[in-house]
Amino acid sequence: MEVLGKHDAFKEEYRNYIWRKTLFIIFLIIAMFILMGYSVTVSGRDMSFWDGITAIIDHIMGVTYDINTDPVKFWNDYIVWEDTMPRVLGAIICGAGLAVCGAAMQVVLNNPLAEPYTLGVSSGAVFGAALAIILGFSFTNLGTYGIVGNAFIFSLVPCVIIIILVGIMKGMSPVTMILAGTAISYFFSGLTTLMMVRTDDDTLTSSFRWQIGDLSGIDWSNIWIIFIGTLICTILLLFMTKYLNALALGDKSATSLGVDVNKVRYIILILSSLMVAVILSFTGIIGFIGLLAPHMVRSILGSDNKFVIPASMCLGPVILLFADTISRLLAEVDLPVGVVMMFVGSPIFLYVLLSKRGRRMMY
């Protein structure tokens, strides 16, 4: 009877454990939708929160308005769905993707400071974009998509190089992978700088502005590409959470549990690199999301990746939506969201690191 009592107590404690974590994820989803409702109203038009919510719901339900009989709701609907909604949805998708990649990379590379760009993906993308902007060379001659195509292709080059090195050097440690990524980043940065110092001021400005993370280029014509790429890779990474938990114990422990460590690293690196490459190609470099969101989640929920990955996927959009809303509130100074993330992310991340639970998660 005593054993049964302890068993029931354990089951009750486990249910409470699951419920607390689930409740936190639900809270993040609600916060994301509230922030989305406010964000669509930041458009230079006098629109209340409920006007924005009404415009979203009515459009989804198929309600239409005539400009002559109801001009206010007609323009609310038009501004929300043609101007702000693509950008807001882009913030949600990109924030979720970068946060998931950051959480996965920190485990795979066994480094709490790892982020989606650690292995040189961003430097490769910047080189590809600069190649199209400065030299006019692109693999796809499709106008703006020439830059996007170049950024996507070259962003995958560092990952391919590291995967080849892992295959050649059996048992390559995560530290060596990070150092290899750093070396590749410097190489591509050198090539980019070499091109930039030899070009005119206008082209230099265009190349530099591409590097700063910005969501203003996302519209209905390209958001589906970002969404599909992010959705597929995120779903596959969610199925890998049990392997991430094994890797978090260390390579030897994971191997003793029957996990093929090298194979799992291959798969997660490929999925993460593909997802970041898709996002990066359309937005430029948006920092801190992949570094900050997983740390905040782990400081609250612990290290179980079955909850860390979904919670990071919900917290990332909240952070990026908040930053993008600020950037649009300050639209008079043309402030890209990447700059806002530097100001918002750095103090929050510093606080997380210096907090007691944050230090415990780091070490």
KEKE-3310 file (N, C-alpha, C; in steps of 0.2 Angstrom, whole numbers, plus 5000, padded with zeros to 4 digits):
npx = (5004:5010:5019:5011:5005:5016:5019:5007:5008:5020:5015:5006:5014:5021:5012:5008:5020:5021:5010:5013:5023:5016:5007:5015:5019:5006:5003:5013:5009:4996:5001:5008:4998:4991:5000:5002:4990:4990:5002:4998:4991:5000:5003:5003:4991:4976:4971:4963:4966:4956:4950:4960:4960:4947:4948:4957:4950:4937:4942:4947:4936:4930:4923:4919:4921:4914:4921:4914:4902:4907:4920:4930:4931:4935:4947:4954:4955:4962:4974:4979:4980:4987:4998:5003:5001:5008:5021:5020:5017:5028:5037:5033:5035:5049:5055:5051:5058:5071:5073:5071:5081:5092:5091:5092:5105:5113:5113:5118:5131:5135:5137:5133:5133:5131:5123:5111:5119:5132:5141:5145:5135:5129:5139:5142:5130:5130:5141:5137:5126:5132:5140:5130:5125:5136:5145:5136:5134:5124:5116:5103:5094:5084:5080:5076:5076:5088:5098:5093:5093:5107:5112:5105:5112:5125:5125:5124:5136:5146:5141:5141:5155:5159:5152:5158:5171:5168:5165:5178:5186:5184:5175:5175:5176:5163:5168:5179:5171:5165:5176:5180:5169:5171:5183:5179:5170:5177:5185:5175:5170:5181:5182:5170:5173:5183:5177:5168:5176:5181:5171:5158:5150:5135:5132:5139:5132:5119:5123:5128:5116:5108:5114:5109:5097:5081:5063:5055:5055:5048:5034:5017:5021:5033:5032:5027:5037:5046:5038:5035:5048:5053:5042:5043:5056:5056:5046:5053:5063:5057:5053:5066:5069:5071:5083:5091:5090:5097:5110:5113:5117:5130:5142:5147:5138:5126:5130:5130:5117:5112:5112:5117:5129:5136:5128:5116:5120:5124:5111:5104:5111:5111:5097:5095:5103:5098:5085:5089:5096:5085:5077:5087:5090:5080:5078:5090:5103:5097:5100:5102:5089:5090:5099:5095:5081:5081:5089:5081:5070:5075:5079:5068:5060:5069:5079:5074:5072:5060:5051:5058:5061:5048:5043:5053:5050:5038:5042:5051:5044:5037:5047:5053:5042:5039:5051:5050:5039:5042:5052:5044:5036:5045:5047:5050:5064:5068:5072:5079:5074:5084:5093:5086:5084:5097:5098:5088:5090:5103:5103:5093:5098:5110:5105:5099:5110:5117:5108:5104:5098:5101:5115:5116:5111:5120:5132)
npy = (4994:5006:5007:5009:5021:5030:5028:5034:5047:5051:5050:5061:5071:5072:5074:5087:5093:5092:5100:5113:5117:5116:5125:5137:5137:5139:5152:5159:5158:5165:5177:5180:5181:5192:5202:5202:5207:5220:5224:5224:5236:5246:5257:5269:5273:5279:5268:5257:5244:5234:5237:5232:5218:5215:5218:5207:5195:5197:5197:5184:5177:5180:5191:5206:5223:5238:5252:5264:5263:5259:5266:5267:5254:5247:5253:5249:5235:5234:5240:5232:5219:5220:5228:5227:5214:5204:5207:5205:5192:5187:5190:5182:5169:5169:5172:5161:5151:5154:5154:5140:5134:5140:5134:5120:5120:5124:5113:5103:5107:5108:5120:5134:5147:5145:5149:5151:5156:5152:5143:5149:5152:5165:5173:5167:5170:5184:5186:5180:5188:5201:5198:5197:5210:5219:5214:5210:5197:5182:5167:5165:5174:5183:5196:5204:5191:5186:5190:5185:5171:5169:5172:5162:5150:5152:5153:5140:5135:5135:5126:5114:5112:5110:5099:5090:5090:5084:5071:5067:5069:5059:5058:5071:5085:5095:5108:5109:5110:5122:5131:5129:5134:5147:5150:5149:5159:5170:5170:5171:5184:5191:5191:5197:5210:5214:5215:5226:5237:5241:5246:5258:5272:5271:5258:5252:5256:5250:5236:5235:5238:5227:5218:5221:5215:5215:5216:5222:5218:5207:5200:5195:5188:5181:5176:5163:5155:5156:5151:5138:5132:5134:5128:5114:5110:5113:5104:5092:5094:5094:5081:5076:5078:5069:5064:5075:5077:5066:5069:5080:5075:5071:5065:5052:5046:5047:5038:5027:5025:5021:5030:5036:5047:5055:5054:5059:5072:5076:5076:5086:5097:5100:5102:5113:5122:5123:5129:5141:5147:5149:5159:5169:5173:5181:5191:5196:5198:5194:5196:5188:5182:5168:5165:5171:5167:5153:5152:5160:5152:5140:5144:5145:5133:5123:5110:5100:5095:5092:5101:5113:5116:5117:5128:5138:5140:5147:5158:5165:5172:5181:5189:5194:5200:5210:5218:5222:5229:5240:5245:5250:5259:5268:5273:5285:5286:5276:5263:5247:5231:5223:5231:5236:5224:5222:5232:5228:5215:5213:5219:5211:5198:5199:5200:5188:5179:5184:5181:5170:5157:5158:5157:5144:5137:5140:5135)
npz = (5000:5004:4994:4983:4986:4986:4972:4966:4971:4964:4951:4952:4954:4943:4933:4937:4934:4920:4917:4922:4913:4901:4903:4903:4890:4883:4889:4882:4869:4869:4873:4861:4851:4856:4855:4842:4837:4842:4835:4821:4820:4820:4809:4804:4803:4811:4821:4832:4845:4844:4832:4824:4827:4824:4810:4806:4810:4803:4789:4788:4790:4778:4776:4767:4762:4756:4748:4747:4755:4767:4771:4782:4788:4776:4773:4784:4783:4771:4774:4785:4779:4767:4770:4784:4789:4782:4786:4800:4801:4796:4805:4816:4810:4807:4819:4827:4819:4820:4834:4837:4830:4837:4850:4846:4841:4852:4860:4851:4848:4861:4868:4877:4871:4858:4843:4829:4819:4821:4815:4803:4794:4792:4787:4775:4768:4768:4760:4748:4745:4743:4732:4722:4723:4722:4712:4703:4700:4700:4704:4700:4689:4693:4696:4712:4718:4714:4722:4734:4730:4729:4742:4749:4743:4746:4760:4764:4761:4771:4781:4773:4771:4784:4787:4778:4784:4796:4792:4787:4797:4809:4824:4827:4838:4846:4849:4840:4829:4831:4831:4818:4811:4814:4808:4795:4794:4796:4784:4773:4777:4775:4761:4758:4763:4755:4743:4746:4749:4737:4730:4724:4733:4734:4730:4740:4752:4749:4750:4763:4770:4767:4775:4788:4799:4793:4792:4782:4769:4767:4760:4753:4742:4745:4758:4759:4755:4765:4776:4772:4772:4785:4792:4789:4792:4806:4811:4809:4817:4829:4831:4834:4847:4858:4855:4856:4869:4873:4868:4876:4887:4885:4873:4876:4885:4877:4867:4874:4876:4864:4854:4838:4837:4828:4817:4821:4824:4811:4804:4812:4811:4797:4795:4803:4797:4784:4788:4794:4783:4773:4780:4783:4770:4766:4776:4780:4793:4809:4825:4841:4843:4842:4852:4864:4866:4869:4880:4890:4890:4895:4908:4914:4912:4913:4906:4898:4882:4875:4879:4879:4865:4859:4867:4865:4852:4853:4861:4853:4842:4850:4855:4844:4837:4846:4845:4832:4832:4839:4831:4820:4827:4828:4815:4809:4809:4802:4807:4806:4811:4815:4822:4832:4839:4844:4854:4862:4865:4870:4884:4890:4888:4896:4908:4910:4910:4921:4931:4945:4941:4928:4927:4932:4921:4912:4916)
capx = (5000:5014:5022:5006:5004:5022:5018:5002:5011:5024:5011:5003:5019:5023:5006:5009:5026:5019:5005:5016:5027:5011:5004:5019:5018:5000:5004:5017:5004:4992:5005:5010:4992:4989:5005:5001:4984:4993:5007:4995:4988:5005:5004:5003:4984:4973:4967:4963:4968:4950:4950:4965:4958:4941:4950:4960:4944:4933:4945:4948:4929:4927:4919:4922:4918:4914:4924:4909:4897:4910:4927:4934:4933:4938:4954:4957:4956:4967:4981:4981:4981:4991:5004:5006:5000:5014:5027:5019:5017:5035:5041:5031:5038:5056:5056:5050:5063:5078:5073:5071:5088:5097:5090:5095:5113:5116:5114:5122:5138:5137:5139:5127:5134:5130:5117:5110:5125:5139:5145:5147:5129:5128:5145:5141:5125:5132:5146:5133:5122:5137:5142:5125:5124:5142:5148:5131:5134:5119:5114:5096:5093:5077:5079:5078:5077:5095:5101:5090:5096:5114:5112:5104:5117:5132:5124:5125:5143:5150:5139:5143:5162:5160:5150:5163:5176:5166:5166:5185:5189:5180:5175:5176:5172:5159:5173:5182:5166:5164:5182:5180:5164:5173:5188:5176:5166:5182:5187:5170:5170:5187:5180:5165:5176:5187:5173:5165:5181:5182:5165:5155:5146:5128:5132:5141:5126:5114:5126:5128:5109:5106:5116:5106:5091:5075:5057:5051:5055:5043:5027:5014:5024:5039:5032:5026:5043:5049:5034:5036:5054:5053:5038:5046:5062:5054:5043:5058:5067:5053:5054:5072:5070:5073:5090:5094:5091:5103:5116:5114:5121:5137:5143:5148:5132:5122:5132:5128:5110:5111:5112:5122:5130:5138:5122:5111:5123:5123:5104:5101:5115:5108:5090:5096:5106:5093:5080:5092:5097:5079:5076:5092:5090:5075:5078:5097:5105:5093:5103:5100:5083:5092:5103:5091:5075:5082:5091:5076:5066:5079:5080:5061:5057:5073:5083:5071:5071:5053:5048:5062:5060:5041:5043:5057:5047:5033:5045:5055:5040:5035:5053:5054:5036:5040:5056:5048:5034:5046:5055:5039:5034:5051:5048:5053:5071:5070:5076:5078:5072:5090:5096:5082:5086:5104:5097:5083:5092:5109:5102:5090:5103:5115:5102:5098:5116:5119:5104:5106:5096:5104:5122:5116:5110:5126:5138)
capy = (5000:5012:5008:5012:5028:5034:5028:5039:5054:5052:5052:5067:5076:5072:5078:5095:5095:5093:5105:5119:5118:5117:5132:5142:5138:5142:5159:5162:5158:5170:5184:5181:5183:5199:5207:5202:5211:5227:5226:5226:5243:5251:5257:5276:5275:5279:5261:5254:5237:5230:5238:5227:5212:5215:5217:5201:5190:5198:5195:5177:5174:5181:5197:5211:5230:5243:5258:5269:5262:5258:5267:5266:5247:5245:5254:5245:5229:5235:5242:5227:5213:5222:5231:5225:5207:5200:5208:5203:5185:5186:5191:5176:5163:5170:5172:5154:5147:5156:5152:5133:5133:5141:5129:5114:5121:5124:5106:5099:5110:5108:5126:5138:5153:5144:5152:5149:5158:5150:5139:5153:5153:5172:5176:5165:5173:5191:5186:5179:5194:5206:5196:5199:5218:5223:5212:5208:5190:5178:5160:5166:5180:5185:5203:5203:5184:5184:5191:5179:5164:5169:5172:5155:5145:5153:5152:5133:5132:5134:5120:5109:5112:5107:5092:5086:5089:5079:5065:5066:5068:5055:5060:5079:5088:5101:5114:5110:5112:5129:5134:5128:5139:5154:5151:5150:5165:5176:5169:5174:5191:5194:5191:5202:5216:5215:5218:5232:5243:5243:5248:5265:5273:5269:5251:5250:5257:5244:5230:5236:5238:5220:5214:5222:5212:5219:5212:5226:5215:5201:5201:5189:5184:5177:5173:5156:5151:5156:5147:5131:5130:5134:5123:5107:5109:5113:5098:5087:5095:5092:5074:5074:5081:5064:5063:5081:5076:5061:5073:5085:5071:5070:5060:5045:5044:5046:5032:5021:5024:5018:5035:5037:5054:5058:5054:5064:5079:5078:5078:5092:5103:5101:5105:5120:5126:5125:5134:5148:5149:5152:5165:5174:5175:5186:5196:5198:5195:5196:5193:5187:5178:5161:5165:5174:5164:5146:5153:5162:5146:5135:5147:5144:5126:5117:5108:5095:5098:5091:5107:5119:5117:5121:5135:5143:5142:5152:5164:5168:5176:5186:5194:5198:5205:5216:5222:5224:5234:5246:5248:5253:5265:5273:5273:5291:5286:5271:5259:5240:5227:5220:5236:5236:5218:5223:5236:5225:5208:5213:5219:5205:5192:5200:5199:5181:5176:5186:5179:5164:5152:5159:5155:5137:5135:5141:5130)
capz = (5000:5004:4987:4978:4988:4983:4965:4965:4972:4959:4945:4953:4954:4936:4930:4939:4931:4913:4917:4923:4907:4896:4904:4901:4882:4882:4890:4877:4863:4870:4872:4854:4848:4859:4852:4834:4837:4842:4830:4815:4821:4820:4802:4803:4802:4817:4822:4839:4845:4842:4825:4821:4829:4819:4803:4805:4810:4797:4783:4789:4789:4772:4776:4763:4763:4750:4750:4747:4760:4774:4770:4787:4788:4770:4773:4790:4781:4766:4777:4789:4775:4762:4772:4790:4791:4779:4790:4806:4800:4794:4812:4819:4807:4807:4826:4829:4816:4823:4841:4837:4828:4842:4855:4844:4840:4858:4862:4846:4849:4868:4870:4878:4867:4851:4840:4822:4814:4824:4810:4798:4789:4790:4783:4769:4765:4766:4754:4742:4743:4741:4726:4718:4723:4720:4706:4698:4698:4704:4701:4697:4686:4694:4700:4719:4720:4712:4729:4739:4728:4731:4749:4751:4741:4749:4767:4765:4760:4778:4784:4769:4773:4791:4787:4775:4789:4801:4789:4786:4804:4813:4831:4827:4844:4845:4850:4834:4824:4832:4828:4810:4808:4815:4803:4788:4794:4794:4777:4769:4779:4771:4754:4757:4764:4749:4737:4748:4749:4730:4726:4725:4740:4733:4730:4747:4756:4748:4752:4770:4772:4767:4781:4794:4799:4792:4789:4778:4762:4767:4757:4752:4737:4747:4764:4759:4754:4772:4780:4771:4774:4792:4795:4787:4797:4813:4813:4809:4823:4835:4831:4836:4854:4862:4853:4858:4876:4874:4866:4881:4892:4883:4868:4878:4888:4871:4863:4878:4875:4857:4849:4833:4839:4822:4812:4824:4823:4804:4803:4815:4808:4790:4796:4806:4792:4779:4790:4794:4776:4770:4784:4782:4763:4765:4781:4783:4800:4815:4830:4848:4844:4843:4858:4869:4868:4872:4887:4894:4891:4900:4915:4917:4911:4914:4900:4894:4875:4873:4881:4877:4858:4858:4871:4861:4846:4855:4864:4848:4839:4855:4856:4837:4836:4851:4842:4826:4833:4841:4825:4816:4830:4827:4808:4806:4809:4797:4811:4805:4817:4818:4826:4839:4843:4848:4860:4867:4867:4874:4891:4893:4889:4901:4915:4911:4912:4928:4936:4948:4937:4921:4928:4932:4915:4908:4918)
cpx = (5004:5018:5017:5005:5010:5021:5013:5004:5016:5021:5008:5008:5021:5018:5007:5015:5025:5014:5008:5020:5022:5008:5008:5019:5012:5000:5008:5013:4999:4995:5007:5004:4990:4994:5004:4995:4986:4997:5004:4992:4994:5007:5004:4995:4981:4968:4968:4965:4962:4949:4954:4963:4952:4943:4953:4954:4940:4936:4946:4941:4926:4923:4922:4918:4919:4917:4919:4904:4901:4918:4932:4936:4936:4945:4958:4959:4962:4974:4983:4983:4986:4998:5007:5006:5006:5020:5026:5020:5025:5039:5039:5035:5046:5058:5056:5056:5070:5079:5074:5078:5093:5097:5093:5103:5116:5118:5119:5129:5140:5140:5134:5127:5133:5123:5116:5116:5132:5143:5146:5141:5129:5133:5144:5136:5126:5137:5141:5128:5126:5139:5137:5124:5130:5144:5142:5130:5129:5118:5107:5095:5086:5076:5081:5079:5084:5099:5099:5093:5104:5115:5111:5109:5123:5131:5125:5132:5147:5148:5141:5151:5163:5157:5155:5169:5175:5167:5173:5188:5184:5180:5176:5172:5168:5163:5176:5178:5165:5170:5182:5175:5167:5179:5184:5172:5171:5184:5181:5169:5176:5185:5175:5168:5180:5183:5170:5170:5182:5176:5163:5151:5139:5128:5134:5136:5121:5117:5126:5121:5106:5108:5112:5099:5085:5069:5053:5051:5051:5036:5024:5017:5030:5038:5030:5032:5046:5045:5035:5042:5055:5049:5041:5052:5061:5050:5048:5062:5063:5053:5061:5074:5073:5081:5094:5095:5096:5109:5118:5118:5128:5137:5143:5142:5127:5123:5129:5121:5107:5110:5118:5124:5131:5132:5117:5114:5122:5116:5102:5105:5112:5101:5090:5098:5102:5088:5083:5093:5091:5077:5080:5092:5085:5075:5085:5098:5101:5096:5099:5094:5086:5096:5099:5085:5076:5084:5086:5071:5069:5079:5073:5059:5062:5076:5080:5069:5064:5049:5052:5061:5053:5041:5047:5054:5041:5036:5048:5050:5038:5041:5053:5048:5037:5045:5054:5043:5037:5049:5050:5036:5039:5052:5051:5060:5073:5074:5074:5077:5079:5094:5092:5083:5093:5102:5092:5086:5098:5107:5098:5094:5108:5112:5101:5104:5118:5114:5106:5104:5100:5111:5122:5115:5116:5132:5135)
cpy = (5006:5013:5011:5019:5032:5034:5034:5046:5056:5054:5059:5073:5077:5076:5085:5097:5097:5099:5112:5121:5120:5124:5138:5143:5141:5150:5162:5163:5164:5177:5185:5184:5191:5204:5207:5207:5218:5229:5228:5233:5248:5252:5264:5278:5274:5273:5259:5246:5232:5231:5233:5220:5210:5214:5210:5195:5191:5195:5187:5174:5176:5187:5203:5218:5234:5249:5264:5269:5262:5259:5266:5258:5244:5247:5251:5239:5229:5236:5236:5221:5214:5225:5228:5218:5203:5201:5205:5195:5183:5186:5184:5170:5163:5169:5165:5150:5148:5154:5144:5131:5134:5136:5122:5115:5121:5117:5102:5101:5110:5114:5131:5145:5152:5147:5150:5151:5156:5147:5143:5154:5160:5175:5174:5168:5180:5191:5185:5185:5200:5204:5198:5207:5221:5221:5210:5201:5186:5172:5160:5173:5182:5191:5202:5196:5182:5185:5186:5173:5164:5168:5165:5150:5146:5152:5145:5131:5131:5127:5114:5107:5108:5100:5087:5085:5084:5072:5063:5064:5065:5057:5067:5082:5094:5108:5115:5112:5120:5133:5134:5133:5146:5155:5153:5157:5171:5176:5173:5182:5195:5196:5197:5209:5219:5218:5225:5238:5245:5245:5256:5266:5270:5262:5248:5250:5251:5238:5230:5235:5231:5216:5215:5219:5216:5215:5216:5223:5209:5203:5195:5185:5179:5174:5166:5152:5150:5151:5140:5128:5129:5128:5116:5106:5109:5107:5092:5088:5093:5085:5071:5076:5075:5063:5069:5080:5071:5065:5077:5081:5070:5065:5053:5042:5043:5040:5026:5020:5022:5024:5036:5045:5057:5059:5059:5071:5081:5080:5085:5098:5105:5104:5112:5125:5128:5130:5141:5151:5152:5158:5170:5177:5181:5192:5199:5195:5198:5192:5192:5183:5171:5160:5166:5169:5157:5147:5155:5156:5141:5137:5146:5137:5121:5115:5102:5098:5097:5097:5113:5121:5120:5128:5140:5145:5147:5158:5168:5174:5182:5192:5198:5202:5211:5221:5225:5230:5241:5249:5252:5259:5270:5274:5279:5291:5280:5266:5251:5236:5224:5225:5236:5230:5218:5227:5232:5218:5208:5214:5213:5199:5193:5198:5191:5177:5178:5183:5172:5158:5152:5156:5147:5134:5135:5136:5124)
cpz = (5000:4997:4982:4980:4985:4975:4963:4966:4967:4953:4946:4952:4946:4932:4931:4935:4923:4913:4917:4916:4901:4897:4902:4893:4880:4883:4885:4870:4863:4870:4865:4850:4850:4855:4845:4833:4837:4837:4823:4815:4820:4812:4800:4802:4809:4818:4829:4839:4843:4835:4821:4821:4824:4812:4801:4805:4804:4790:4783:4787:4782:4771:4772:4764:4757:4752:4750:4753:4767:4773:4775:4788:4782:4770:4779:4787:4776:4769:4781:4784:4770:4764:4778:4791:4788:4784:4797:4806:4799:4801:4816:4817:4808:4815:4829:4826:4819:4830:4842:4835:4833:4848:4853:4843:4847:4861:4858:4847:4856:4870:4871:4874:4860:4849:4832:4817:4816:4819:4803:4792:4787:4786:4776:4765:4763:4760:4748:4740:4740:4734:4721:4717:4720:4713:4701:4696:4703:4700:4698:4695:4686:4698:4707:4721:4718:4718:4734:4737:4730:4738:4752:4750:4745:4757:4769:4764:4766:4781:4780:4771:4779:4791:4784:4780:4794:4798:4788:4793:4809:4821:4832:4833:4842:4845:4843:4829:4824:4829:4821:4807:4809:4810:4796:4788:4793:4787:4772:4771:4776:4764:4753:4758:4758:4743:4739:4748:4742:4726:4728:4731:4739:4734:4737:4752:4755:4750:4760:4773:4772:4773:4787:4794:4798:4789:4784:4771:4762:4765:4756:4746:4739:4754:4764:4758:4761:4776:4779:4773:4781:4795:4794:4792:4804:4815:4813:4815:4830:4836:4834:4843:4859:4861:4856:4866:4878:4873:4872:4887:4891:4877:4870:4881:4882:4868:4867:4878:4868:4852:4845:4833:4832:4817:4814:4823:4815:4802:4806:4812:4801:4791:4798:4801:4786:4781:4791:4788:4773:4774:4782:4775:4762:4770:4783:4790:4805:4820:4836:4849:4846:4849:4864:4871:4871:4879:4892:4895:4896:4907:4918:4918:4913:4907:4896:4887:4872:4875:4879:4870:4857:4861:4867:4855:4847:4857:4858:4844:4844:4855:4849:4835:4840:4848:4836:4827:4835:4835:4820:4820:4830:4820:4805:4805:4805:4801:4809:4811:4820:4823:4833:4843:4847:4854:4865:4869:4871:4882:4894:4893:4894:4908:4916:4913:4919:4933:4939:4944:4930:4922:4929:4926:4910:4910:4922)
residu = (MET:GLU:VAL:LEU:GLY:LYS:HIS:ASP:ALA:PHE:LYS:GLU:GLU:TYR:ARG:ASN:TYR:ILE:TRP:ARG:LYS:THR:LEU:PHE:ILE:ILE:PHE:LEU:ILE:ILE:ALA:MET:PHE:ILE:LEU:MET:GLY:TYR:SER:VAL:THR:VAL:SER:GLY:ARG:ASP:MET:SER:PHE:TRP:ASP:GLY:ILE:THR:ALA:ILE:ILE:ASP:HIS:ILE:MET:GLY:VAL:THR:TYR:ASP:ILE:ASN:THR:ASP:PRO:VAL:LYS:PHE:TRP:ASN:ASP:TYR:ILE:VAL:TRP:GLU:ASP:THR:MET:PRO:ARG:VAL:LEU:GLY:ALA:ILE:ILE:CYS:GLY:ALA:GLY:LEU:ALA:VAL:CYS:GLY:ALA:ALA:MET:GLN:VAL:VAL:LEU:ASN:ASN:PRO:LEU:ALA:GLU:PRO:TYR:THR:LEU:GLY:VAL:SER:SER:GLY:ALA:VAL:PHE:GLY:ALA:ALA:LEU:ALA:ILE:ILE:LEU:GLY:PHE:SER:PHE:THR:ASN:LEU:GLY:THR:TYR:GLY:ILE:VAL:GLY:ASN:ALA:PHE:ILE:PHE:SER:LEU:VAL:PRO:CYS:VAL:ILE:ILE:ILE:ILE:LEU:VAL:GLY:ILE:MET:LYS:GLY:MET:SER:PRO:VAL:THR:MET:ILE:LEU:ALA:GLY:THR:ALA:ILE:SER:TYR:PHE:PHE:SER:GLY:LEU:THR:THR:LEU:MET:MET:VAL:ARG:THR:ASP:ASP:ASP:THR:LEU:THR:SER:SER:PHE:ARG:TRP:GLN:ILE:GLY:ASP:LEU:SER:GLY:ILE:ASP:TRP:SER:ASN:ILE:TRP:ILE:ILE:PHE:ILE:GLY:THR:LEU:ILE:CYS:THR:ILE:LEU:LEU:LEU:PHE:MET:THR:LYS:TYR:LEU:ASN:ALA:LEU:ALA:LEU:GLY:ASP:LYS:SER:ALA:THR:SER:LEU:GLY:VAL:ASP:VAL:ASN:LYS:VAL:ARG:TYR:ILE:ILE:LEU:ILE:LEU:SER:SER:LEU:MET:VAL:ALA:VAL:ILE:LEU:SER:PHE:THR:GLY:ILE:ILE:GLY:PHE:ILE:GLY:LEU:LEU:ALA:PRO:HIS:MET:VAL:ARG:SER:ILE:LEU:GLY:SER:ASP:ASN:LYS:PHE:VAL:ILE:PRO:ALA:SER:MET:CYS:LEU:GLY:PRO:VAL:ILE:LEU:LEU:PHE:ALA:ASP:THR:ILE:SER:ARG:LEU:LEU:ALA:GLU:VAL:ASP:LEU:PRO:VAL:GLY:VAL:VAL:MET:MET:PHE:VAL:GLY:SER:PRO:ILE:PHE:LEU:TYR:VAL:LEU:LEU:SER:LYS:ARG:GLY:ARG:ARG:MET:MET:TYR)
# end
